[in-house]
Amino acid sequence: MNTQSAVAKDDIEATMAAIGRAARKAASVLATATAERKHAALIAMAESLWEGRTAILNANAIDMATARENGISGAFLDRLELNEERIRGMCDGIRAIADLPDPVGTIIAEWDRPNGLHIERVRTPLGVIGVIFESRPNVTADAGALCMKAGNAVILRG
């Protein structure tokens, strides 16, 4: 391994460690966020996405040009491409997730043991979720929104 590779590897490891630390910190905040705060954050996310659509479309045009230059297939290009209609759909999806009931704290099963102990299975945030996906910008919005609704932080790699 040459020195440049070692430095690049160290940079990647340091970056990933920093992302992980930030996600764990966010997870502790999200796990205790009220349903109202999560709803408001998701609505703000949808509004911000819509307001930033021009910059997003410009960046996507660069991604599309690079993909074409690299000989990427038509199906992949179709999944990668964004337009105003697709961004509107992403915003609508985030709003739909915002309007779902908050799953945190929901009792999904309960039973009593012969010794009288009452047991409940309750939905609770997991902490940090990792999502790896390919060429679908809408997954970023969907996965981020679903994780937030469930009180989890998410690390996305697309």
C-alpha positions, 0 to 999 in steps of 0.5 A, a space after each residue: 500500500 502506498 502512502 497516498 492510499 493509506 492517507 485516503 483510507 484514514 480519511 475515509 475511516 475518520 469520515 465514517 467514524 464522524 458520521 457514525 458519532 453524529 448519527 448516534 447523537 441524533 438518534 438520542 434526540 430523535 428517540 425522545 422527540 414527540 410526535 408533533 416535533 417529528 411531524 413538523 420536521 417532516 413537513 419542513 423537510 418536504 417544504 425544503 425539498 420543494 423550495 430547493 428543487 432548482 438546485 437539486 435539478 441542476 445537480 441532477 443534470 450534472 449527475 445525468 451527464 456524468 452517467 451518460 459519459 460513463 455509458 450507464 444503461 437506460 434503465 439506470 438513467 431513468 431511475 437516476 433522473 429527477 424532474 419537477 414531477 418526481 420531486 413533487 412526488 417525493 414531497 407528497 411521500 414525505 407529507 404522507 409519512 408525516 401524516 401516519 400515526 406515530 409508531 413509537 410507544 405503540 403496544 403491539 402485543 401483551 400477555 400475562 405470565 402464570 406468575 402474574 407478570 404482565 408483559 408488553 411488546 412496545 414499538 421503540 426506536 432502534 437507534 441508527 439505521 443504515 440504508 445502502 441503495 442505488 440510483 434512486 434519489 427518491 429513496 433518500 427522501 423515503 428512507 429518511 422520512 420513514 426513519 425519522 417517523 420511527 424515531 431513528 437516525 439514518 445513514 444513507 449511502 446511495 
